[in-house]
Amino acid sequence: MRVRKWLMKQQWRIVQIRAIWSLFYGILLLAYAYFGYMPIFADLGPLGPFAFAGTLLIIFLILGYLYDRVFVMWAPSQEVTMERNPYQYVPSPKDHIFWFPLYSALLAATEELADKFEVDSSEIRDARTYYSQLQKLRPDMKGDLDMAEKLRADFVASHPYCDLQDKRVPEA
């Protein structure tokens, strides 16, 4: 196990530095092709391409550092912004306008069919009660976020999806 772990660690290290090495070799090839046109590097003789490649590599690494650390495109503050989304836990206006009327119509039709075929419709009524309580919640009202979490937890605890699937499967 130790040998495999050591080999995996070495492979991980190689993969991590592969991008930098490929950048360096690409720059070295470009430097070899163009160092003769720059008098500063041409005067260095055979070390000219390496000096030019090193200079370009340092410039690329500085630009990469600036892009990653200074001009940050991703920041932990974005996670906080996502977590502050008031509609993450309570219904959004789209839910109130589109989804709740659709759920209501589907549940009403399903309950009507269940009653017509004399099938137990208690879970359908529970789902309608759940959605009607959830529809009353708004993000601007204090305490509604906690109430939404509690409603969801209670509903899922009393109606787990596996039980719904098991009831639909006919017993052999």
N, C-alpha and C positions, 0 to 999 in steps of 0.2 A: 504493500500500500504506500509506503514512503517513497518508493521509486516512482510510482505513477503520479503521486502528488507533486514530487519534484519536477517531473517531466511536464506536467500540466502547468506548473508555475512558470517554467522556462518558456513554454509555448505561449502563455499569456503575455509574458514580457516581450517576446519577439513580435507578437501581434500588435502590442501597444506602440512599439517603436517603429514598426514597419512604415507608417505614414511619414514619419520624420525622415527615415532613411530614403524612401522613394523621392521625397521632396529634395533631399540633399543631392542624390544622384542625378535627378532631372536638372537641377540647377547646375551641377557640375558639368553636364553635357552642354548646356546652354553657355556656360562660362567658357568652356573649351572652344566653342564655336565663335564666341564674340570677344574674348579677352584681348585679342590682337588689335581691336579697334579702340581700345581704351589705353592711352599711354601710361597711366598709373600702373595698371596690371601687366601690360606688355613688357615693361622694364624689369619686372620681377622674374622673367624667364619662365622655367618650368613650374614655379610656384604661383604664377599669375592666375591660372584657372582656379586653383584651390583658394587663393585669396579672394578672387571675385565670387566664387561659389559661397565661401564663408560669409562674405558681406551680404550677398542676396539672401542667404539662409537667415542671418540675423534680422534683416529687414522683414522677411516673412514671419518670423517668430514674434517680432515686436508688433507687427500688424495683427497677428493672431491673438496675442495677449490683449491688445487694445480692443479688438472685437469681442473677445470673450469676457473681459473683466471691466472695461471702461464703458463701452457702448453696449451694454447688456441688453440682449433681446429677450432673454428669459430671466426672471428673478423670482425669489421666493415670495415677493409681494404679490405676484400674479396668483399664487395659490391662495393667499389671503383674500384677494379680490373674488376668486371663484367661490370661496367658502362664504363670503358675505352676500352671495346671490340670494335675495329674499325668496325667490321662487324655487329654490332647491328643495325646500321641505313643504311648502304650501302651494296650492294651485296657482298657476299663472293666469293672466287674462285669456290666453289661448285655451287653457283648460276650461275656463268658465264659459267661453263663447262656443268652442267647438266640441271638445271631448265630453264634457258632462251631459249636454243634450244627447249626444250620440250614445253614451253609456246608458242614459236613462231610457232611450228608445229601445235599445237592444235588450236591456234587462226587463223592460215592460213586455216586449214581445216574447222573450224567453219565459217569463212568468205566466203569460197567457197560454202559451203552448203547454207548459208544465201543468197548469190547472186543467186544461182541456184533456190531457192524457192522464190526469190524476196521478201526477208524479210529485214527490215532495219538493216544494219550492221555498223551503225555509232559508236555504243558502242564498237564493236569489234575493229574497227579502232582506237578508243580512247585508248583501252587497249593495242593494239600493239604499239602505240605511247608512252604510259606511260612506257612500258617495255623497249622499245628501248632507251628512255632517261635515265631510271634507270640503264641500262646496261653500260652506258658510265661512271658512277660514280665509283670512286676508293677511298679507305680509306686514301691513302697517299696524296691525293690532297686536299689542304686546301679549304674549302668552300663547298665541295661535301656533307658533312654531312647535312649542312643546306639545300642544294639543294634537297637532298633525302627526308628530312622531308617536304619540300614545295611541291615537286611533289606528295608525298603520300597524303598530306592534300588536295591538289587541286583535285586529282583523286577521292578520297573518297567523297569529297564534291560534285563533279559533277555527280558521279555515286554511290549513296548509295545502299547498298545491298538490302534493302527492296524494292526499286524501281525495281530492276532486278527481284526479286521474284514476285512482283505484276504483271509485264508484262507477266510472264510465266503462270500465273493462268488464265484459260479461264473464261470469264464473263458468269454468268448464266442468 
